[in-house]
Amino acid sequence: MTALHARAIYHEALSRLNDRHLLRDLSYVAGRWVAGKTNRSFAVTDPASSATLAWVASLDGQETVSAIDAAADAFAAWRSLLPQRRSSILRRWGELMLEAREDLALIMTLEQGKPLAESRGEIDYAAGFVEWYAEEAKRINVESVTSHLPDAEMFVRREALGVVGIVTPWNFPSAMITRKAAAALAAGCTVVSHPSSETPLSALALAELGERAGIPAGVFNVVTGDAAPIVGAICADARVRALSFTGSTGIGKLIAGQCATSMKRQVMELGGHAPLIIFDDADLDRAVDIAVNAKFATSGQDCLAANRIFVQRPIMEAFVAAFARRIEALKVGSGLTEGVDIGPLMHERAVAKVEEHVTDALKHGARLAAGGKRHSAGSLFFQPTLLVEPSPDALIMHDETFGPVAAVTAFDSEDEVVARANDTEYGLVAYVVTTNGARQLRLGRMLEFGMVAVNRVKITGGPIPFGGWKQSGLGREGSRHGIEAFTELKYLCVDTTA
């Protein structure tokens, strides 16, 4: 794609924005849009065309402390609001997201690259968390305890924890913020959020809509810039009582260490290495549909993506042939183009990792059944790829690929495949395709993953407790459990003799 063509696409896309005020390039602190003391900025680019979308304010550690000051100052008043009032503000925030759905989706596709249809779906997903927690704000219950002491009544209640730090990734730049922030705000906490520097525009657009919805100054802050000083300041400040992070396991461990000095509550949604297990009783067409959706959504850049596909041997050959045909039919291109299935990867590091996994798998005996190299659409595009029977020693069988590469291998018995699926340090999600009801229940119990999807891919949303076992994370997001990390339990014992 030429530079001239890239600029034309960019300007045409911007012309489609209905509300240009949603395209913000300053941080949002204490209810004000701020450039930072040094006026430093960083470029946000469209991964499909390499066009520069915006130059966004880059704040430092000390300016992050100012955001924490604002959140700490706003906490008492926000916590004291009636839950019904917090609920109505959150509900309005969600409504505004849906009203601005097309603009928010366009901004997301421009900075992240995913197809517009997926971006629209993410806006619905993001707003769904806000709607869910708008209701949960009114349900933080008081629990009565049967007294073991004479003349005493006992109660346990949940109270807002304080300032919450939020650090979010680039692959779901809206939903990861609302899943965390809506829960914290519903609980009565205030928030200091740091979005990925690859995709800050979606977060800033949400801040604009939050202000319109009536979120008071200082309650929801968005600090943009280099991660190291910003996240370092959040981790070091004892006033930040909890930190919620989504990202790689390696970075999560570093952040956990930094939080240890102030004993912060931590919620971490980390890496995945999802198995997809297809038994020979499965309907072949449905199994292929599930495999395509589980592997290639968000161009494979999803912690829920199926990284290891196990197929029972009697249907292995037929599955591989059908799967390869579907993969070769996937349309690759700019997410702004209607009908595109696979957009660009986020950056050069992502493409290099995908290339490394493909090269290594081929060295370890895999057969290339589709794709295998960069795509002609641009420098950050990679062909949807199918690798068949890589060795168990191949990188792709141990590490999260985070790209449009599927690895398929055969298995013989149920016990064998369960052992192979569980042979990982990760435990976020597993997928099972079988029509055998007893087997569905057995694998749901035997697989060492926080979430198990049977005969489907889409399982997440506001009502469910999202999270993993082992090194895939700490705590849960979504559901009533997602609000617990942002509250403290308080026990009240009242003497009744007076």
C-alpha positions as CSV (number, residue, x, y, z in Angstrom):
1,M,0.0,0.0,0.0
2,T,1.5,3.4,-1.0
3,A,1.8,6.3,1.4
4,L,-0.7,8.3,-0.8
5,H,-3.2,5.4,-0.7
6,A,-2.8,5.1,3.1
7,R,-3.5,8.8,3.6
8,A,-6.6,8.6,1.3
9,I,-8.0,5.7,3.3
10,Y,-7.3,7.5,6.6
11,H,-8.9,10.8,5.5
12,E,-11.9,9.0,4.0
13,A,-12.4,7.1,7.3
14,L,-12.2,10.2,9.4
15,S,-14.8,11.9,7.2
16,R,-17.2,9.1,8.3
17,L,-17.0,10.1,12.0
18,N,-20.3,11.6,13.1
19,D,-18.9,13.1,16.3
20,R,-15.3,14.4,15.9
21,H,-15.2,15.2,19.6
22,L,-14.8,11.5,20.3
23,L,-11.4,11.6,18.7
24,R,-9.3,12.9,21.7
25,D,-5.5,13.3,21.9
26,L,-5.1,14.5,25.5
27,S,-5.1,12.6,28.7
28,Y,-8.2,12.9,31.0
29,V,-7.3,13.8,34.6
30,A,-9.6,15.4,37.3
31,G,-12.3,16.1,34.7
32,R,-9.9,18.0,32.4
33,W,-8.1,17.2,29.2
34,V,-4.4,17.6,29.8
35,A,-1.3,17.7,27.6
36,G,1.2,17.2,30.4
37,K,3.8,19.6,31.6
38,T,6.3,18.9,28.8
39,N,3.8,18.7,26.0
40,R,5.4,15.4,24.9
41,S,3.4,13.2,22.6
42,F,3.6,9.8,20.8
43,A,2.2,8.7,17.4
44,V,-0.8,6.4,17.1
45,T,-0.8,4.6,13.7
46,D,-3.2,2.6,11.7
47,P,-1.5,-0.9,11.5
48,A,-3.2,-1.6,8.1
49,S,-1.7,1.5,6.3
50,S,0.9,2.8,8.7
51,A,-0.8,6.2,8.5
52,T,-0.5,8.4,11.6
53,L,-3.9,8.8,13.2
54,A,-3.0,11.1,16.1
55,W,-0.3,12.4,18.3
56,V,-1.4,11.7,21.9
57,A,-0.2,13.3,25.1
58,S,2.5,11.4,26.9
59,L,2.4,11.9,30.7
60,D,5.0,10.8,33.1
61,G,5.2,9.3,36.6
62,Q,4.7,12.5,38.5
63,E,1.6,13.4,36.4
64,T,0.3,10.0,37.1
65,V,0.5,10.8,40.8
66,S,-1.6,13.9,40.0
67,A,-4.2,11.6,38.5
68,I,-4.1,9.4,41.7
69,D,-4.5,12.6,43.7
70,A,-7.6,13.4,41.8
71,A,-9.0,9.9,42.2
72,A,-8.2,9.9,46.0
73,D,-9.9,13.3,46.4
74,A,-13.0,12.2,44.5
75,F,-13.4,8.9,46.3
76,A,-15.3,10.0,49.4
77,A,-18.0,11.7,47.5
78,W,-18.4,8.9,44.9
79,R,-18.5,6.2,47.5
80,S,-21.1,8.2,49.4
81,L,-23.5,8.5,46.5
82,L,-26.5,6.3,46.7
83,P,-25.9,3.1,44.7
84,Q,-29.0,4.0,42.6
85,R,-27.3,7.2,41.6
86,R,-24.1,5.5,40.6
87,S,-26.2,3.0,38.7
88,S,-28.0,5.6,36.7
89,I,-24.7,7.3,35.7
90,L,-23.2,4.0,34.6
91,R,-26.4,3.1,32.7
92,R,-26.2,6.4,30.8
93,W,-22.5,5.8,30.0
94,G,-23.5,2.4,28.5
95,E,-26.3,4.0,26.5
96,L,-24.0,6.7,25.1
97,M,-21.6,3.9,24.0
98,L,-24.3,2.2,22.0
99,E,-25.5,5.5,20.5
100,A,-21.9,6.2,19.4
101,R,-21.4,2.6,18.3
102,E,-20.4,3.4,14.7
103,D,-17.9,6.1,15.6
104,L,-16.4,4.0,18.4
105,A,-16.1,1.0,16.1
106,L,-14.4,3.2,13.4
107,I,-11.9,4.6,15.9
108,M,-11.1,1.1,17.1
109,T,-10.6,-0.3,13.6
110,L,-8.3,2.6,12.7
111,E,-6.0,2.2,15.7
112,Q,-6.3,-1.6,16.3
113,G,-6.9,-3.0,12.8
114,K,-9.7,-5.5,13.5
115,P,-12.5,-5.7,10.9
116,L,-15.3,-3.2,11.5
117,A,-17.8,-6.0,12.2
118,E,-15.7,-7.2,15.0
119,S,-15.2,-3.6,16.3
120,R,-19.0,-3.1,16.4
121,G,-19.3,-6.4,18.3
122,E,-16.7,-5.2,20.8
123,I,-18.6,-2.0,21.5
124,D,-21.7,-4.0,22.2
125,Y,-19.6,-6.3,24.4
126,A,-18.1,-3.3,26.2
127,A,-21.4,-1.6,26.8
128,G,-22.8,-4.9,28.1
129,F,-20.4,-4.8,31.0
130,V,-21.4,-1.3,31.9
131,E,-25.1,-2.3,31.8
132,W,-24.4,-5.3,34.0
133,Y,-22.5,-3.4,36.6
134,A,-25.0,-0.6,36.6
135,E,-27.4,-3.2,38.0
136,E,-24.8,-4.8,40.3
137,A,-24.2,-1.4,41.9
138,K,-27.6,-1.8,43.7
139,R,-26.9,-5.4,44.8
140,I,-23.7,-5.1,46.9
141,N,-25.4,-7.0,49.7
142,V,-25.5,-6.9,53.5
143,E,-25.2,-10.4,54.9
144,S,-26.8,-11.3,58.2
145,V,-24.8,-13.7,60.3
146,T,-26.4,-16.1,62.8
147,S,-24.9,-14.9,66.1
148,H,-22.9,-17.2,68.3
149,L,-22.9,-14.7,71.1
150,P,-25.8,-13.8,73.4
151,D,-27.4,-10.4,73.0
152,A,-25.6,-9.6,69.7
153,E,-26.6,-9.0,66.2
154,M,-24.0,-9.5,63.4
155,F,-23.7,-8.2,59.9
156,V,-21.1,-8.5,57.1
157,R,-21.1,-5.9,54.3
158,R,-19.0,-5.0,51.4
159,E,-17.5,-1.5,51.2
160,A,-15.6,0.3,48.4
161,L,-11.9,-0.4,48.5
162,G,-10.6,3.0,47.3
163,V,-8.6,4.1,44.2
164,V,-8.2,1.3,41.6
165,G,-5.5,1.2,39.0
166,I,-6.4,-0.3,35.6
167,V,-3.9,-1.3,32.9
168,T,-5.4,-2.6,29.6
169,P,-4.0,-4.1,26.4
170,W,-4.4,-3.2,22.7
171,N,-6.4,-6.2,21.4
172,F,-9.7,-5.3,23.1
173,P,-9.2,-1.5,23.7
174,S,-12.8,-0.8,24.8
175,A,-14.1,-4.0,26.4
176,M,-11.1,-4.5,28.7
177,I,-11.6,-1.0,30.1
178,T,-15.3,-1.3,30.8
179,R,-15.1,-4.8,32.2
180,K,-12.7,-3.5,34.9
181,A,-13.8,0.1,35.3
182,A,-17.6,-0.5,35.4
183,A,-17.1,-3.0,38.2
184,A,-14.8,-0.7,40.2
185,L,-17.1,2.3,39.7
186,A,-20.2,0.3,40.6
187,A,-18.5,-0.7,43.9
188,G,-17.9,3.0,44.7
189,C,-14.2,3.1,43.8
190,T,-12.5,5.7,41.7
191,V,-10.2,4.8,38.8
192,V,-6.9,5.6,37.2
193,S,-6.7,3.9,33.9
194,H,-3.7,3.4,31.6
195,P,-4.5,2.1,28.1
196,S,-2.0,0.6,25.7
197,S,0.0,3.2,23.8
198,E,-0.9,1.3,20.6
199,T,-4.7,1.9,21.2
200,P,-5.3,4.9,23.5
201,L,-7.9,6.6,21.3
202,S,-10.7,4.1,22.2
203,A,-10.1,4.7,25.9
204,L,-10.1,8.5,25.5
205,A,-13.4,8.3,23.6
206,L,-14.9,6.4,26.5
207,A,-13.7,9.1,28.9
208,E,-15.4,11.7,26.7
209,L,-18.7,9.7,26.9
210,G,-18.2,9.1,30.6
211,E,-18.0,12.9,31.2
212,R,-21.2,13.4,29.2
213,A,-22.9,10.6,31.2
214,G,-22.2,12.5,34.4
215,I,-19.2,10.7,35.9
216,P,-17.8,13.3,38.3
217,A,-14.4,14.9,37.9
218,G,-11.6,12.7,39.3
219,V,-13.7,9.5,39.4
220,F,-12.5,8.1,36.1
221,N,-9.1,9.2,34.8
222,V,-7.2,8.1,31.7
223,V,-3.4,8.6,31.7
224,T,-1.7,8.0,28.3
225,G,2.0,7.6,27.6
226,D,4.9,5.3,28.2
227,A,3.9,2.3,30.4
228,A,6.9,2.0,32.6
229,P,6.7,5.3,34.5
230,I,2.9,5.4,34.6
231,V,2.4,1.8,35.7
232,G,5.3,2.2,38.1
233,A,3.7,5.2,39.8
234,I,0.4,3.3,40.1
235,C,2.1,0.3,41.6
236,A,4.2,2.3,44.0
237,D,1.4,4.5,45.4
238,A,-0.2,3.0,48.6
239,R,-3.4,5.0,47.9
240,V,-4.1,2.7,45.0
241,R,-5.7,-0.2,46.8
242,A,-6.1,-2.5,43.8
243,L,-4.7,-3.0,40.4
244,S,-6.4,-4.8,37.5
245,F,-4.2,-5.8,34.6
246,T,-4.8,-7.7,31.3
247,G,-1.7,-8.7,29.4
248,S,1.0,-11.2,29.1
249,T,2.0,-13.5,32.0
250,G,5.5,-12.2,32.0
251,I,4.5,-8.5,32.4
252,G,1.9,-9.6,35.0
253,K,4.6,-11.1,37.1
254,L,6.6,-7.9,37.0
255,I,3.6,-5.8,38.0
256,A,2.7,-8.2,40.8
257,G,6.2,-7.8,42.2
258,Q,5.9,-4.0,42.1
259,C,2.5,-4.1,43.8
260,A,3.9,-6.3,46.7
261,T,5.4,-3.4,48.6
262,S,2.0,-1.8,49.2
263,M,0.0,-5.2,49.4
264,K,-2.4,-4.2,46.7
265,R,-5.3,-6.3,45.7
266,Q,-4.6,-7.7,42.3
267,V,-6.8,-9.0,39.5
268,M,-4.9,-10.3,36.5
269,E,-6.1,-11.7,33.3
270,L,-2.9,-13.1,31.7
271,G,-1.8,-15.4,28.9
272,G,-3.7,-18.4,27.4
273,H,-2.8,-21.5,25.5
274,A,-6.3,-22.8,24.7
275,P,-6.8,-26.4,23.5
276,L,-9.7,-27.2,21.1
277,I,-10.6,-30.8,21.3
278,I,-12.7,-32.3,18.5
279,F,-14.0,-35.9,19.0
280,D,-14.9,-38.2,16.1
281,D,-18.6,-38.0,16.9
282,A,-18.7,-34.3,16.1
283,D,-20.5,-32.9,13.1
284,L,-17.6,-32.1,10.8
285,D,-19.0,-28.8,9.3
286,R,-19.9,-27.5,12.8
287,A,-16.4,-28.5,14.1
288,V,-14.8,-26.6,11.3
289,D,-17.0,-23.5,12.0
290,I,-16.0,-23.7,15.7
291,A,-12.3,-24.0,14.8
292,V,-12.4,-21.0,12.4
293,N,-14.1,-18.8,15.0
294,A,-12.0,-20.0,17.9
295,K,-8.7,-19.5,16.1
296,F,-9.1,-16.5,13.7
297,A,-11.3,-13.9,15.5
298,T,-9.3,-10.7,16.1
299,S,-6.8,-12.2,13.6
300,G,-5.8,-14.7,16.3
301,Q,-4.7,-11.9,18.6
302,D,-6.9,-13.0,21.5
303,C,-6.0,-14.8,24.8
304,L,-9.0,-17.0,24.1
305,A,-7.8,-18.1,20.7
306,A,-7.4,-21.9,20.2
307,N,-3.7,-22.3,20.1
308,R,-3.6,-26.2,20.0
309,I,-6.3,-28.1,18.0
310,F,-6.6,-31.8,18.8
311,V,-8.7,-33.9,16.4
312,Q,-9.5,-37.6,17.0
313,R,-7.7,-39.7,14.5
314,P,-10.7,-41.2,12.6
315,I,-11.8,-37.8,11.3
316,M,-8.4,-36.1,11.2
317,E,-7.9,-36.2,7.4
318,A,-11.4,-35.0,6.6
319,F,-11.2,-32.2,9.2
320,V,-7.8,-31.0,7.9
321,A,-9.0,-30.9,4.3
322,A,-12.2,-29.0,5.2
323,F,-10.4,-26.6,7.6
324,A,-7.7,-25.8,5.1
325,R,-10.4,-24.9,2.5
326,R,-12.1,-22.5,5.0
327,I,-8.8,-20.9,6.0
328,E,-7.8,-20.3,2.4
329,A,-11.2,-18.6,1.8
330,L,-10.7,-16.1,4.6
331,K,-10.4,-12.5,3.2
332,V,-7.3,-10.6,4.4
333,G,-7.2,-6.8,4.3
334,S,-7.9,-3.5,6.0
335,G,-10.5,-3.7,8.6
336,L,-12.2,-0.8,7.0
337,T,-13.0,-2.9,3.9
338,E,-16.4,-4.7,4.0
339,G,-16.2,-8.4,4.2
340,V,-12.6,-8.7,5.5
341,D,-12.0,-11.5,8.0
342,I,-8.4,-11.0,8.9
343,G,-6.9,-7.6,9.6
344,P,-3.3,-6.7,10.3
345,L,-1.3,-7.7,13.3
346,M,-0.6,-5.0,15.8
347,H,3.1,-4.4,15.2
348,E,6.2,-5.9,13.7
349,R,7.0,-7.8,16.9
350,A,3.8,-9.7,16.5
351,V,4.5,-10.6,12.9
352,A,8.0,-11.7,13.8
353,K,6.7,-14.0,16.5
354,V,4.2,-15.6,14.1
355,E,7.0,-16.1,11.6
356,E,9.2,-17.7,14.3
357,H,6.4,-20.1,15.3
358,V,5.7,-21.2,11.7
359,T,9.4,-21.7,10.9
360,D,10.0,-23.6,14.1
361,A,7.0,-25.9,13.6
362,L,8.1,-26.8,10.1
363,K,11.6,-27.6,11.5
364,H,9.8,-29.9,14.0
365,G,8.1,-31.9,11.3
366,A,4.8,-30.0,10.7
367,R,3.2,-30.0,7.3
368,L,2.1,-26.7,5.8
369,A,-1.5,-27.1,4.6
370,A,-2.3,-23.4,4.1
371,G,-0.6,-20.0,4.2
372,G,2.7,-19.7,6.0
373,K,4.1,-16.3,5.1
374,R,3.4,-12.6,5.2
375,H,0.5,-11.4,3.1
376,S,0.8,-9.0,0.2
377,A,-1.8,-6.6,1.8
378,G,1.0,-4.9,3.8
379,S,3.9,-5.3,6.1
380,L,1.8,-6.3,9.2
381,F,-0.4,-8.8,7.4
382,F,0.1,-12.5,7.7
383,Q,-1.6,-15.2,5.7
384,P,-4.1,-17.4,7.6
385,T,-2.0,-20.5,8.2
386,L,-2.6,-24.2,8.9
387,L,0.2,-26.4,10.3
388,V,-0.5,-30.1,10.6
389,E,1.1,-32.5,13.1
390,P,3.9,-30.3,14.6
391,S,6.0,-32.1,17.1
392,P,5.1,-31.7,20.8
393,D,8.5,-29.9,21.1
394,A,7.5,-27.2,18.7
395,L,7.2,-23.6,20.1
396,I,3.6,-23.4,18.9
397,M,2.7,-26.3,21.2
398,H,4.0,-24.5,24.3
399,D,3.8,-20.7,23.7
400,E,0.8,-18.5,22.8
401,T,1.2,-17.5,19.1
402,F,-1.2,-14.5,19.1
403,G,-1.6,-14.6,15.4
404,P,-3.6,-16.3,12.5
405,V,-1.8,-19.6,12.7
406,A,-3.6,-22.9,13.5
407,A,-1.8,-26.0,14.7
408,V,-3.7,-29.3,14.3
409,T,-2.6,-32.6,15.7
410,A,-4.3,-36.0,16.0
411,F,-5.2,-38.0,19.2
412,D,-6.5,-41.4,19.9
413,S,-8.1,-41.6,23.4
414,E,-9.9,-39.3,25.8
415,D,-7.4,-39.8,28.6
416,E,-4.6,-39.0,26.2
417,V,-6.0,-35.8,24.9
418,V,-7.0,-34.5,28.4
419,A,-3.4,-35.1,29.6
420,R,-2.0,-33.3,26.5
421,A,-4.5,-30.4,26.9
422,N,-3.6,-29.9,30.6
423,D,0.1,-30.1,29.9
424,T,0.6,-26.3,30.0
425,E,1.3,-23.6,32.6
426,Y,-1.8,-21.8,31.4
427,G,-5.4,-22.5,32.2
428,L,-7.7,-19.8,30.8
429,V,-10.1,-21.5,28.4
430,A,-10.6,-24.9,26.7
431,Y,-13.0,-25.8,23.9
432,V,-14.6,-29.2,23.4
433,V,-16.6,-30.5,20.4
434,T,-18.6,-33.7,21.0
435,T,-22.2,-34.8,20.9
436,N,-21.6,-37.3,23.8
437,G,-23.3,-35.8,26.9
438,A,-21.5,-37.8,29.4
439,R,-18.2,-36.9,27.8
440,Q,-19.1,-33.2,27.9
441,L,-19.6,-33.4,31.6
442,R,-16.4,-35.5,32.2
443,L,-14.2,-33.1,30.2
444,G,-15.8,-30.1,31.9
445,R,-14.6,-31.5,35.1
446,M,-11.2,-32.9,34.0
447,L,-9.8,-30.0,32.0
448,E,-7.7,-27.6,34.2
449,F,-9.0,-24.4,32.9
450,G,-11.1,-21.6,34.4
451,M,-13.6,-21.7,31.5
452,V,-14.7,-24.6,29.3
453,A,-16.8,-24.1,26.1
454,V,-18.7,-27.1,24.8
455,N,-19.8,-27.1,21.2
456,R,-19.5,-23.3,20.9
457,V,-17.0,-20.4,21.0
458,K,-18.8,-17.3,22.3
459,I,-19.1,-17.7,26.1
460,T,-18.1,-14.4,27.7
461,G,-20.1,-11.4,28.8
462,G,-21.3,-9.5,31.8
463,P,-22.9,-12.3,33.8
464,I,-20.0,-14.8,33.6
465,P,-16.9,-14.9,35.9
466,F,-14.0,-14.5,33.3
467,G,-10.7,-15.8,34.4
468,G,-8.2,-18.6,34.4
469,W,-6.3,-21.1,36.5
470,K,-2.5,-21.5,37.0
471,Q,-0.5,-18.8,35.3
472,S,-3.4,-17.4,33.4
473,G,-4.4,-15.0,36.1
474,L,-5.7,-14.1,39.5
475,G,-9.3,-13.4,40.4
476,R,-12.3,-13.0,38.1
477,E,-13.8,-10.3,35.9
478,G,-17.5,-10.0,35.1
479,S,-20.4,-11.5,37.1
480,R,-21.0,-10.6,40.7
481,H,-17.5,-12.1,41.5
482,G,-15.9,-9.3,39.4
483,I,-17.0,-6.6,41.8
484,E,-15.6,-8.5,44.9
485,A,-12.0,-7.5,44.2
486,F,-12.9,-3.8,44.5
487,T,-14.6,-4.2,47.9
488,E,-13.5,-4.9,51.5
489,L,-15.6,-7.1,53.8
490,K,-16.6,-5.4,57.0
491,Y,-18.0,-7.3,60.0
492,L,-20.3,-5.3,62.3
493,C,-21.3,-6.7,65.8
494,V,-24.0,-4.8,67.6
495,D,-24.7,-5.3,71.3
496,T,-28.5,-5.5,71.8
497,T,-28.6,-5.1,75.6
498,A,-28.5,-1.3,75.7
